[in-house]
Amino acid sequence: MIRKFFVMQLNRGAENEYQKRHSPIWTELEDVLHANGVHNYSIALHPETGQLFAYAEIEDEIRWEAIAQTPACRRWWDYMAELMEVNADHSPRAIELREMFHLD
């Protein structure tokens, strides 16, 4: 299993709406994530900076990258774009983090 870490930026005042839109996440998007080998996916908020810290366990980098090409993911990006910093295609502006320590 590959551990992925990344950080995104939530817009100020969007915390409640962001959480609401994930509760629950669309079934179609959840199915896409599972079908592409994503497990144990969590996102945490830093309350002072609005940074979103994400962690996911994936089976394969190619399958992880393929998620971005699915219609469900593209619709999700459009749906969430007003709440966070995004790229021109509405994908979240994300910075991949390097794992510095792990304990099983």
N, C-alpha and C positions, 0 to 999 in steps of 0.2 A: 504494500500500500504506500502511495506517495502522499506526503503531507504538504498541502498548499496553504500559504499564509499571504494575505494581502490586505491593504488598507485603502479605504475609500473615504470621501468627504461628504457628509450630510449637510444640507443647508440649515442654517439657524432656524429654529422654530418648527422644523419638520419631523421632529422625533416621534411625536404621537402618531402622525399620519404614516410614517415609515413603518412603525410597528404594527399599526392597524392593517396595512396592506400585506403584511407577512402573516397575519393571523386570521385565517390560514393562508398559506401560499397557494396559488392556483394548483389544482390537481394535475392539470396538463403539464405545468412546469416541473412539478415534483416528479412526475412520470419521466420526463425528459432527463432530469438529473440522475435518477436511479438507472435508467436505461443506458446512460453514458458512464456508469461506474462511479458515481459520486456517493459518498457515505459520510456520516458524522459531520454535517455542514452546520456551522454556527457563525453568527455575526454578533459582535458585541459593540456597544456604544461607549466612547469616552465622553462623559457628560460635559466636560469643560471645553473640549476642542471640537466636538461634533464628528470626530473621526470614527469610522466604522472599521473594526478589526475583524476580518473574516478568516475562518479556518475550515478546511475541507480535506477529507481523505479521498483520493482518487485512485482508480485502478490503472489509468493510462493517460499520458499527456495528450495524445492525439484525440482520444474520445472527449477529454475535457475541453479541448479547443473546438471540437465539432459542435458543442452545445450552442456556441454563439451563432451558428448558421441555422438553427431551428426557428421556425415561425413562432413558437411559444416564447422562446428567449427574446426574440426581436420585439414581440408585443409587450413583454415584461419590461424591457428597457424603455420603451416608449411610455409605458404606464408610470414608471418610476422617475423619469428624467426630470420632472419639475421639482423633485425632492432632494437632488444631490448633484454634485459636479459630474458632468458627463462629457464624452467625446462627441464629435460631429455626428456620429451614427447613433447617438443616445446610449452607447455602452457606458457603464460607469467608469469614470477615470479612476483606475486602480493602480496601485504600486505594489508589485510583488515584494514580499519580505523574505529575508533569508533566515532560515532556522538557525538559532545559535545554541540551543540546548534542548534536549529531549530526555525524558525519563519514562520508561515503561513501568 
